[in-house]
Amino acid sequence: MAPDDWVEWLRLIATPGVGSATARRLLAAFGPPAAVFAQRLGALAEAVGPTVAGRLQAEPPDWPALRARTQAWLAQADHHLIALGDAAYPASLLTTPDPPPLLHVVGNPAALSAPRALAVVGSRNPTPQGADNARAFARALAAEGVCIVSGLAAGIDAAAHEGALAAGGQTVAVVGTGVDRVYPARHRALAHQIAAAGCLVSEHPLGTPPLAPHFPRRNRIIAGLTHGTLVVEASLGSGSLITAELATQMGREVFAIPGSIHAPQARGCHALIRQGAKLVETAEHIHEELRAVWGPSADAPPPASGATPAPADDPVLTALGHDPTPFDLLQVRCGWDTARLQAHLLTLELDGHVQRLPGGLLQRVVRA
């Protein structure tokens, strides 16, 4: 856009009642935002109704402050506004049913158009194994040049971003607030790392708080920026299932990692698999499905890990299996006395093969 065009674009999306669909209707009817604001009330009312038309002829709430804040924000390095029709607007998002009219970006906007991109999403309260899986898959894929896209939320989202960063790869965080705010606040340092290795992006004006309706809406951007969506762990009510559904509607691939039949966090993934999502156990399974889009995968080095290889014949790991298991049941399976079993479990924990879960459960850790 021209240097000062951002003002009209910002005013358009900041007008109450003008969501992305209404904004596109106005743009289709009248042309760029400057032309929209030049229309008579009657013409606007015919396009969007009298209420919104009246709001378009008045300044948005706190407009002078928002305009000044945005102007100061744009003056900082690596801060960008990208509007529909701009050359930098990601083509993959432009072809979705509901592309945002204006994107606020912190970092490198080119990350939004990465030739290989995958969404990695899942539970905000994952099991330790689920978080490890998200990091491992993201790390392996990012090491092969795949941009990892997620939502900066607690749990699987954060683990996916961390995995990509650990590989020195590219990652994008789509946030449901103004891009100048970090939610949850404890991810502030992570957000800075993401901006340095890719970008943060939001469709909302600066200062927008973390409102509940914004997070399901941002999922369409996560799905739209990528060639596929990997759901790592999800309960049946998880918002990540919305991302998967949107990806399916957009004609993108959906992948899911299976889990224990007893784990609530696996039920959403299992439901997706029953509905046709691709079951994946390794990063290479994703490459196999997306090879026509991504091209052949490179040989990636094994992910760095402090864990020693798990012994294939360890009797405790064999007895533990792959489901969360209480100590008493494990002891029955092993037939070991308490002191011996506790000592061996401590060794397995230190080697990274077992984790303790809430409720006294033990979980085997399997590296992706």
C-alpha positions as CSV (number, residue, x, y, z in Angstrom):
1,M,0.0,0.0,0.0
2,A,1.0,3.6,-0.4
3,P,2.8,5.1,2.7
4,D,-0.4,6.8,4.1
5,D,-3.0,4.3,2.9
6,W,-2.8,2.3,6.2
7,V,-4.8,5.1,7.9
8,E,-8.0,4.3,5.9
9,W,-7.4,0.6,6.2
10,L,-7.1,0.8,9.9
11,R,-10.1,3.1,10.2
12,L,-12.1,0.5,8.2
13,I,-11.3,-2.5,10.4
14,A,-11.6,-0.4,13.6
15,T,-15.2,0.7,12.8
16,P,-17.7,-1.2,15.1
17,G,-19.7,-3.7,13.1
18,V,-17.2,-4.0,10.3
19,G,-15.8,-7.5,10.4
20,S,-13.8,-9.1,7.6
21,A,-16.9,-10.1,5.6
22,T,-18.4,-6.6,5.8
23,A,-15.1,-5.0,4.9
24,R,-14.7,-7.1,1.8
25,R,-18.3,-6.3,0.8
26,L,-17.5,-2.6,1.0
27,L,-14.2,-3.0,-0.8
28,A,-16.0,-4.9,-3.6
29,A,-18.7,-2.3,-3.9
30,F,-16.7,0.9,-3.7
31,G,-13.0,0.1,-4.1
32,P,-10.2,0.9,-1.6
33,P,-11.0,2.2,1.9
34,A,-10.5,5.9,0.9
35,A,-13.3,5.5,-1.7
36,V,-15.5,3.8,0.9
37,F,-15.3,6.7,3.3
38,A,-16.0,9.1,0.4
39,Q,-19.5,7.5,-0.2
40,R,-22.7,9.1,0.7
41,L,-24.7,7.6,3.6
42,G,-27.4,6.2,1.2
43,A,-24.9,4.3,-0.9
44,L,-23.2,2.9,2.2
45,A,-26.6,1.9,3.7
46,E,-27.5,0.0,0.5
47,A,-24.3,-2.0,0.9
48,V,-24.2,-2.7,4.6
49,G,-27.3,-1.3,6.2
50,P,-28.0,2.0,7.9
51,T,-26.4,1.2,11.3
52,V,-23.0,0.3,10.0
53,A,-23.3,3.0,7.3
54,G,-23.7,5.6,10.1
55,R,-20.7,4.3,12.0
56,L,-18.6,4.5,8.8
57,Q,-19.3,8.2,8.6
58,A,-18.1,8.8,12.2
59,E,-14.7,8.2,13.6
60,P,-14.2,4.8,15.4
61,P,-14.0,4.9,19.2
62,D,-10.7,6.3,20.5
63,W,-9.6,6.9,16.9
64,P,-7.0,9.6,17.4
65,A,-5.3,7.5,20.1
66,L,-5.4,4.3,17.9
67,R,-4.0,6.2,14.9
68,A,-1.2,7.8,16.9
69,R,-0.3,4.4,18.6
70,T,-0.2,2.7,15.2
71,Q,1.9,5.3,13.6
72,A,4.4,5.1,16.4
73,W,4.3,1.3,16.2
74,L,5.0,1.4,12.4
75,A,8.0,3.5,13.0
76,Q,9.7,0.6,14.8
77,A,11.9,-1.9,13.0
78,D,10.2,-5.0,11.6
79,H,6.7,-3.7,12.2
80,H,4.4,-4.0,9.2
81,L,0.8,-3.5,8.0
82,I,-0.2,-5.7,5.1
83,A,-3.6,-5.1,3.4
84,L,-5.6,-7.2,0.9
85,G,-4.1,-6.8,-2.5
86,D,-0.6,-5.9,-1.3
87,A,2.2,-7.9,-2.9
88,A,3.3,-9.1,0.5
89,Y,-0.2,-10.5,1.4
90,P,0.2,-14.3,1.6
91,A,-1.4,-15.9,-1.4
92,S,-2.4,-19.0,0.5
93,L,-4.5,-16.8,2.9
94,L,-5.9,-14.7,0.0
95,T,-7.6,-17.8,-1.5
96,T,-9.4,-18.8,1.7
97,P,-13.1,-18.0,2.2
98,D,-12.5,-15.3,4.8
99,P,-9.2,-13.5,4.4
100,P,-8.6,-10.7,6.9
101,P,-8.5,-7.3,5.3
102,L,-5.5,-6.1,7.3
103,L,-2.6,-7.9,8.9
104,H,-0.4,-6.5,11.7
105,V,3.0,-8.2,11.5
106,V,6.0,-8.2,13.8
107,G,9.1,-9.8,12.3
108,N,9.6,-11.0,8.7
109,P,6.4,-10.9,6.6
110,A,8.0,-13.3,4.1
111,A,7.4,-16.0,6.7
112,L,3.7,-15.8,6.0
113,S,4.4,-17.0,2.4
114,A,6.8,-19.9,3.3
115,P,6.9,-22.5,0.5
116,R,6.5,-25.2,3.1
117,A,4.2,-24.5,6.1
118,L,2.4,-26.7,8.6
119,A,0.1,-25.8,11.4
120,V,0.8,-27.7,14.7
121,V,-2.0,-27.3,17.2
122,G,-3.5,-29.1,20.2
123,S,-4.5,-29.0,23.8
124,R,-3.7,-26.2,26.2
125,N,-3.3,-28.9,28.9
126,P,-1.3,-31.6,27.2
127,T,0.3,-34.7,28.7
128,P,4.1,-34.5,29.0
129,Q,4.2,-37.0,26.1
130,G,2.0,-34.8,24.0
131,A,4.2,-31.7,24.6
132,D,7.3,-33.7,23.8
133,N,5.6,-35.0,20.6
134,A,4.8,-31.4,19.5
135,R,8.4,-30.3,20.1
136,A,9.9,-33.3,18.4
137,F,7.6,-33.1,15.3
138,A,8.1,-29.3,15.0
139,R,11.9,-29.6,15.4
140,A,12.2,-32.4,12.8
141,L,10.0,-30.5,10.3
142,A,11.6,-27.1,10.9
143,A,15.1,-28.7,10.4
144,E,13.9,-29.6,6.9
145,G,12.8,-26.1,6.1
146,V,9.1,-26.3,7.1
147,C,7.7,-23.2,8.7
148,I,5.7,-24.1,11.8
149,V,2.5,-22.1,12.4
150,S,0.6,-22.1,15.6
151,G,-1.2,-19.8,18.0
152,L,1.2,-19.0,20.9
153,A,-1.3,-20.6,23.4
154,A,-0.2,-22.6,26.4
155,G,0.4,-26.3,25.8
156,I,0.9,-27.7,22.4
157,D,1.1,-24.4,20.6
158,A,4.0,-23.2,22.8
159,A,5.8,-26.6,22.5
160,A,5.5,-26.4,18.7
161,H,7.0,-23.0,18.5
162,E,9.8,-24.1,20.9
163,G,10.6,-27.1,18.7
164,A,10.9,-25.0,15.6
165,L,13.2,-22.5,17.4
166,A,15.3,-25.4,18.8
167,A,16.0,-26.5,15.2
168,G,16.9,-22.9,14.1
169,G,13.9,-22.9,11.9
170,Q,11.1,-20.6,11.0
171,T,7.9,-20.2,13.0
172,V,4.8,-18.0,12.8
173,A,2.4,-17.2,15.7
174,V,-1.1,-16.1,14.9
175,V,-2.5,-14.3,17.9
176,G,-6.0,-13.5,19.0
177,T,-5.1,-10.1,20.5
178,G,-3.5,-7.0,19.2
179,V,0.0,-7.9,18.0
180,D,1.5,-5.5,20.6
181,R,0.0,-7.7,23.4
182,V,1.3,-11.2,24.5
183,Y,-1.2,-13.7,25.8
184,P,-0.6,-15.6,27.9
185,A,1.9,-13.0,29.4
186,R,4.3,-15.7,30.4
187,H,5.1,-16.3,26.7
188,R,6.6,-12.8,26.3
189,A,10.1,-14.1,25.9
190,L,8.9,-16.8,23.5
191,A,7.1,-14.2,21.4
192,H,10.3,-12.2,21.0
193,Q,12.1,-15.3,19.8
194,I,9.3,-16.1,17.3
195,A,9.5,-12.6,15.9
196,A,13.2,-13.0,15.4
197,A,12.8,-16.4,13.7
198,G,9.6,-15.7,11.7
199,C,6.8,-13.4,12.8
200,L,3.8,-12.7,14.9
201,V,0.6,-11.8,13.1
202,S,-2.8,-10.5,14.0
203,E,-5.9,-9.2,12.2
204,H,-6.9,-7.0,15.2
205,P,-5.9,-3.4,15.9
206,L,-3.2,-2.7,18.4
207,G,-4.3,-2.9,22.0
208,T,-7.0,-5.5,21.4
209,P,-7.4,-7.6,24.6
210,P,-7.7,-11.4,24.7
211,L,-11.4,-11.7,24.0
212,A,-12.8,-15.2,23.8
213,P,-14.4,-14.9,20.3
214,H,-11.1,-13.9,18.8
215,F,-9.4,-17.3,19.3
216,P,-11.7,-19.5,17.3
217,R,-11.6,-16.8,14.6
218,R,-7.8,-16.7,14.5
219,N,-7.8,-20.5,13.8
220,R,-8.9,-19.8,10.2
221,I,-5.7,-17.8,9.7
222,I,-3.6,-20.6,11.1
223,A,-5.2,-23.1,8.7
224,G,-5.1,-20.7,5.8
225,L,-1.4,-19.9,6.0
226,T,-0.4,-23.6,5.8
227,H,-0.6,-26.7,3.6
228,G,-1.8,-28.9,6.4
229,T,-2.7,-29.1,10.0
230,L,-1.2,-31.5,12.6
231,V,-3.3,-32.0,15.7
232,V,-1.0,-33.5,18.4
233,E,-3.5,-33.8,21.3
234,A,-7.0,-32.6,21.6
235,S,-10.1,-33.4,23.7
236,L,-13.4,-33.6,22.0
237,G,-14.1,-29.9,22.9
238,S,-10.7,-28.6,21.9
239,G,-10.5,-25.4,19.7
240,S,-7.8,-27.2,17.7
241,L,-10.6,-29.3,16.2
242,I,-12.0,-26.0,14.7
243,T,-8.6,-25.5,13.0
244,A,-8.7,-29.0,11.6
245,E,-12.3,-28.5,10.4
246,L,-11.4,-25.2,8.7
247,A,-8.3,-26.8,7.1
248,T,-10.6,-29.6,5.7
249,Q,-13.0,-27.0,4.3
250,M,-10.1,-25.2,2.6
251,G,-8.9,-28.4,1.0
252,R,-5.8,-28.7,3.2
253,E,-4.5,-31.9,4.7
254,V,-5.3,-32.8,8.3
255,F,-3.0,-35.1,10.3
256,A,-3.5,-36.5,13.8
257,I,-1.2,-38.3,16.3
258,P,-3.0,-41.2,18.0
259,G,-2.8,-41.7,21.7
260,S,-4.1,-43.9,24.5
261,I,-7.7,-44.9,24.3
262,H,-7.9,-44.0,28.0
263,A,-6.6,-40.4,27.6
264,P,-9.1,-37.6,27.2
265,Q,-6.5,-35.6,25.3
266,A,-6.4,-38.3,22.6
267,R,-10.2,-38.5,21.9
268,G,-10.2,-35.5,19.6
269,C,-7.4,-36.9,17.5
270,H,-9.1,-40.3,17.3
271,A,-12.3,-38.6,16.2
272,L,-10.4,-36.8,13.4
273,I,-8.8,-40.1,12.3
274,R,-12.2,-41.7,12.1
275,Q,-13.3,-38.8,10.0
276,G,-10.5,-39.2,7.5
277,A,-7.5,-37.4,9.0
278,K,-4.1,-39.0,8.3
279,L,-2.7,-40.9,11.2
280,V,1.0,-40.0,11.6
281,E,3.7,-41.4,13.8
282,T,6.7,-39.6,12.3
283,A,7.5,-36.4,10.5
284,E,8.2,-38.4,7.4
285,H,4.6,-39.5,7.3
286,I,3.6,-35.8,6.8
287,H,6.3,-35.4,4.1
288,E,4.9,-38.4,2.3
289,E,1.4,-36.8,2.1
290,L,2.6,-33.3,1.2
291,R,5.5,-34.3,-1.2
292,A,3.5,-33.1,-4.2
293,V,3.4,-29.6,-2.7
294,W,6.6,-29.5,-0.8
295,G,8.9,-31.6,-3.0
296,P,11.2,-34.4,-1.6
297,S,12.3,-34.0,2.0
298,A,15.9,-33.5,2.9
299,D,17.8,-35.9,5.2
300,A,17.5,-34.2,8.6
301,P,19.8,-34.9,11.5
302,P,18.2,-36.7,14.4
303,P,16.6,-34.2,16.9
304,A,18.9,-33.2,19.8
305,S,17.8,-34.8,23.1
306,G,19.3,-35.4,26.5
307,A,17.8,-38.8,26.6
308,T,19.8,-42.0,26.1
309,P,18.3,-44.6,23.7
310,A,15.6,-46.6,25.4
311,P,16.6,-50.3,25.9
312,A,14.3,-52.4,23.8
313,D,14.1,-55.2,26.4
314,D,13.7,-53.1,29.6
315,P,11.2,-55.1,31.7
316,V,9.7,-52.0,33.4
317,L,9.2,-50.2,30.1
318,T,7.6,-53.3,28.7
319,A,5.3,-53.6,31.6
320,L,4.5,-49.9,31.5
321,G,3.4,-50.0,27.9
322,H,2.2,-46.8,26.4
323,D,-0.8,-45.9,28.6
324,P,-0.6,-43.8,31.8
325,T,-0.3,-46.4,34.6
326,P,-0.5,-46.2,38.4
327,F,2.6,-47.4,40.4
328,D,0.6,-50.2,42.0
329,L,-0.5,-51.7,38.7
330,L,3.0,-51.5,37.3
331,Q,4.3,-53.3,40.4
332,V,1.8,-56.1,39.9
333,R,2.9,-56.4,36.2
334,C,6.6,-56.4,37.1
335,G,6.5,-58.5,40.3
336,W,9.3,-56.3,41.7
337,D,9.5,-55.1,45.3
338,T,8.8,-51.4,46.0
339,A,12.4,-50.3,46.6
340,R,13.8,-52.0,43.5
341,L,11.0,-50.7,41.2
342,Q,11.3,-47.1,42.6
343,A,15.1,-47.1,42.1
344,H,14.7,-48.4,38.5
345,L,12.0,-45.8,37.7
346,L,14.3,-43.1,39.0
347,T,16.9,-44.2,36.5
348,L,14.4,-44.3,33.7
349,E,13.2,-40.8,34.6
350,L,16.7,-39.4,34.6
351,D,17.3,-40.9,31.2
352,G,14.2,-39.3,29.9
353,H,12.2,-42.5,29.3
354,V,9.5,-42.1,32.0
355,Q,7.5,-39.1,33.3
356,R,5.3,-38.8,36.3
357,L,1.8,-37.4,35.7
358,P,-0.7,-35.9,38.1
359,G,-2.6,-38.4,40.1
360,G,0.4,-40.7,40.7
361,L,0.4,-42.0,37.1
362,L,3.5,-43.0,35.2
363,Q,3.9,-42.4,31.4
364,R,6.4,-43.8,29.0
365,V,8.1,-41.2,26.9
366,V,8.5,-42.1,23.2
367,R,10.7,-39.8,21.1
368,A,9.2,-38.9,17.7
